[in-house]
Amino acid sequence: MAHARLSIIDLTTGDQPIASQDERTRIVVNGEFYGYEAIRAELEAAGHPLRTRSDSEIALHLYRDLGPQCLHRLRGEFAFVIWDEANRLMFAARDRFGIKPLFYAWHENTLYLASEVKALFAAGVPARWDAENFYPMVELGGYQTRTLFDGVFQVPPGHYLIATDTHVQVTRYWDFDYPRAGSDTSRRSDEDYKAEFRAALEEAVRIRLRADVPVGCYLSGGLDSCAVLGLAARHHPDPIRAFTLTFDRAEYDEEAEAREMAAKVGAEFHPIPVRQDDLADNFADAIEQSETLCLNAHGVAKYLLSRAVRDAGYKVVLTGEGSDEILGGYAHFRRDMLLYNRAGQDPNVIARLLKELETLNPVSRGLLLPDGELGLLDDVKRILGFVPSWMETFSSRAVKLRGVLADDYLAAVGRRQGYRHLLSDLDVRDQLSGREPVHQSVYLWSKTALPQYILTMLGDRMEMGHSIEGRVPFLDHHVVEVIRSQPVNQKIRGMTEKYVLREATRDVITDTIYRRQKHPFLAPPASLNPHGRLNAFVQDTLRGPTLASIPFFDQKKVVALLDRVDTMDDGGRVANDQTLMFLASACVLHARFRLGATA
């Protein structure tokens, strides 16, 4: 067992692995447990001799008392591994939402686990693409257990793994459990729902301010990070440092809104300017750190933000990730609400609102809202009874990707309906059937895009690349269990997304933020600045030898797309930029990890 420690709690005695007093149980932990002080006191009262003051040690002793049931006592962002010598088994677990990664692979009759795939490669696991899973990554946001890499798997969010000398099993210990539609017969007032949500979120923010090092906040011009900063300022004795990315294209820059928010709560505003040249210079390093494929350079921007935070002397930041997933914040969830919760509504009004949604979200074209031809979604319609809008969006993006695939690879994967495999991995009857369509859509997004992309490309991997711990109050499971039980109209009301969050935090955010519609966090697409260094990097990479050596693509088709993009309007450039980013990031992974094809 090996561990590289980022010291946040107990800076002097918390080195890992941590062993029990009899040396027969050992643990390594990546992450943070909240409310650990009360559990420490409880364990000590029960006779457990704790050897450190670290929050990590509580999981070791809870496991000795409760076995896998210890997970129900743990609150936070975590992945950990325990070696249990007495029972000759290894116990590994991942937090409920996949905030922290946990990968594993079998190689030469040995089971390896790690927080990063590159660690498995370093241990001798062959570095190869998984050809079967490469295309579905863009089609459906990724599977729960599989990765881009052959023979490399991941423990799904909310699951644990047990391995002995003779077998391995993966078991679910938590899920969303949305109520069935119409099952809530005791509807409460908006004020009751607002107070309930405010109490849960404020506690989640408060406990995440606990650290033996300074704590800052990531701040954009969005409701989520502003709400976190507003609540954090109420519980922090000093002005909080707020770190904000700024861009040089107005439609992607949120500095003015963030600056106004920081002033409202007396935070120290710290803007981090990022230009396209900065994105070009750091693109490959960020993609190597993420170990996944990107759709926009926003992950690279987050990588640069985390570096600036580290350079400012911080190790911990609070972030707003996860809010859109639990509160239906994205434009595609509002589209679902309009399309599938239509009872009693005027069809003409619905049509007008759908058109308005598209008009007001130009930067979401092809990213959060469908754009162009759709692929095969028949299985989804048969199983769910409808097709979530985000799946239509991903399907339209996959159609664009098909246009640059090699003919032999397209023939091998082109007729597969990847969503059938995804739905086969999920408990459709007990987690989806009979639920509100928006809740079904949110659930499926939370099992795919949230852990596989958002918490990776925009979260933990970009933060830990510079030894920054990102804490996500919206993904506190107590907060999630409150909002999952509230009616869908507390999430989306008319054209207003995240309704209950707006109302619950109105006193700690600015009027600008209260009234502002969701603006997805995106870096300006490379293709909008054809003379910039990022666009030059993409052009050079996709016309070069690395792309030619990846077996999935036809470089002639890619070059033809590059030539067409120059003739498109801005909307077309934005929609196709995702394909170009996907291709460029694949080239980086192929070169940096020296990936071969599936054996």
Helices and strands as residue ranges (DSSP letters): E 18-19, E 25-33, H 36-45, H 57-66, G 67-73, E 76-84, E 89-94, E 103-107, E 110-114, H 117-122, H 131-140, E 152-154, E 159-163, E 168-172, H 190-207, E 215-218, H 223-235, E 241-246, G 250-252, H 255-265, E 268-273, H 276-290, H 298-311, E 316-318, H 323-327, H 331-340, H 347-360, G 362-364, H 378-384, H 389-402, H 407-413, H 418-424, H 428-431, H 437-447, H 449-449, I 450-454, H 455-457, H 460-464, E 469-471, G 473-475, H 477-484, G 488-490, E 492-493, E 496-497, H 499-504, G 506-508, H 511-515, G 526-528, H 533-542, H 545-549, H 555-565, H 570-592
